[in-house]
Amino acid sequence: MKNLEKIKLIAIDVDGTLTDGTIYINEIGEEIKGFNVKDGTGIVLAKLSGIIPVIISGKKSKAVANRAKVLGIEEYYEDVHDKRKVMEEIIKKYNLDWENCSFIGDDIVDMEVIKLAGFSASPKDAHPSVKSCVDFVSNFEGGKGAVREIIDFILKKQNKLDESIKKFNKLL
């Protein structure tokens, strides 16, 4: 297993990872997405432990922008067609290296970044080509707790999970 102690940033894809990949469109054409509260809690735990959470989406979505705002995610990128370029800009901004970055994704558009990340993971229902090259495959599907399990795994390896939970409980 790669050295998870070095992870300082967790970048997360949206459709199929942070959501189950289903896109609902209402009668006036607005897109509706569902998010798992456990995944949101995991993102907050990561943030409380000092890890920078990042959301990178290939689409533009008011729902995702609102979710990022609610979770306090400052690094939110939408309508991204080159995830590697965005990751390289973030890495430079925070003076990090690829080995300091984790990427969670589910489909072939995420493959280039997955291969470069210091630690990569995917939901259980990710595309087979993604699951074959990541470091960790969640026991959960996208949008159903996969992100939480992956973040918990990283925080446990860094011995930060219990302290993050204590900080989280003080927020309540």
ChimeraX attribute file (.defattr): number of C-alpha atoms within 10 A of each C-alpha:
attribute: neighborCount
match mode: 1-to-1
recipient: residues
	/A:1	6
	/A:2	11
	/A:3	13
	/A:4	19
	/A:5	14
	/A:6	17
	/A:7	23
	/A:8	20
	/A:9	24
	/A:10	24
	/A:11	22
	/A:12	24
	/A:13	24
	/A:14	24
	/A:15	22
	/A:16	22
	/A:17	28
	/A:18	30
	/A:19	23
	/A:20	21
	/A:21	16
	/A:22	12
	/A:23	13
	/A:24	12
	/A:25	11
	/A:26	9
	/A:27	7
	/A:28	6
	/A:29	8
	/A:30	11
	/A:31	14
	/A:32	14
	/A:33	20
	/A:34	17
	/A:35	19
	/A:36	17
	/A:37	13
	/A:38	16
	/A:39	24
	/A:40	19
	/A:41	18
	/A:42	24
	/A:43	26
	/A:44	24
	/A:45	26
	/A:46	25
	/A:47	19
	/A:48	18
	/A:49	21
	/A:50	13
	/A:51	19
	/A:52	20
	/A:53	24
	/A:54	22
	/A:55	21
	/A:56	23
	/A:57	21
	/A:58	17
	/A:59	14
	/A:60	13
	/A:61	16
	/A:62	14
	/A:63	15
	/A:64	24
	/A:65	16
	/A:66	11
	/A:67	16
	/A:68	20
	/A:69	13
	/A:70	10
	/A:71	14
	/A:72	14
	/A:73	17
	/A:74	12
	/A:75	14
	/A:76	17
	/A:77	20
	/A:78	16
	/A:79	12
	/A:80	14
	/A:81	13
	/A:82	14
	/A:83	20
	/A:84	17
	/A:85	12
	/A:86	15
	/A:87	21
	/A:88	14
	/A:89	12
	/A:90	18
	/A:91	16
	/A:92	11
	/A:93	9
	/A:94	11
	/A:95	9
	/A:96	16
	/A:97	17
	/A:98	19
	/A:99	18
	/A:100	20
	/A:101	26
	/A:102	29
	/A:103	27
	/A:104	28
	/A:105	31
	/A:106	31
	/A:107	20
	/A:108	13
	/A:109	15
	/A:110	20
	/A:111	20
	/A:112	12
	/A:113	24
	/A:114	26
	/A:115	16
	/A:116	17
	/A:117	24
	/A:118	21
	/A:119	25
	/A:120	26
	/A:121	27
	/A:122	34
	/A:123	30
	/A:124	19
	/A:125	20
	/A:126	21
	/A:127	15
	/A:128	12
	/A:129	12
	/A:130	23
	/A:131	22
	/A:132	12
	/A:133	15
	/A:134	20
	/A:135	17
	/A:136	18
	/A:137	23
	/A:138	20
	/A:139	15
	/A:140	17
	/A:141	22
	/A:142	27
	/A:143	25
	/A:144	23
	/A:145	25
	/A:146	29
	/A:147	31
	/A:148	25
	/A:149	19
	/A:150	25
	/A:151	24
	/A:152	20
	/A:153	16
	/A:154	21
	/A:155	23
	/A:156	14
	/A:157	13
	/A:158	15
	/A:159	13
	/A:160	17
	/A:161	21
	/A:162	14
	/A:163	14
	/A:164	20
	/A:165	18
	/A:166	12
	/A:167	15
	/A:168	15
	/A:169	9
	/A:170	8
	/A:171	7
	/A:172	5
